């Protein structure tokens, strides 16, 4: 299964990183990759969320509605988006390194008949977006911690 992956160490406790990640209304202060179309609606396991993303800064936003499949506080957020011939699973994980440092991991697992077309055109831009989001989360959390 093709996947995209990034990780970064953040100099902040896991609960602080989780709060920034899970509170979508704060994304506008730091996140230029993912945008929430309804920021006041919290992530809820079993529900859909209306999001958009911008892989590169110059690109227009792409809207999508993933289904939240796992919401494990301070540890993992996972959603799945499906379209005809395509499935994308996004996993956001936090791992405690020590009391003041957290490893943030963002992985996209892709499958389906048209995945090769998606990867051919968007893989580099999507990977760039994942990395940008990780750096922005790190800067935001460390700036307030």
Order of alpha helices (4+ residues) and beta strands (2+ residues): beta-alpha-beta-beta-beta-beta-beta-beta-alpha
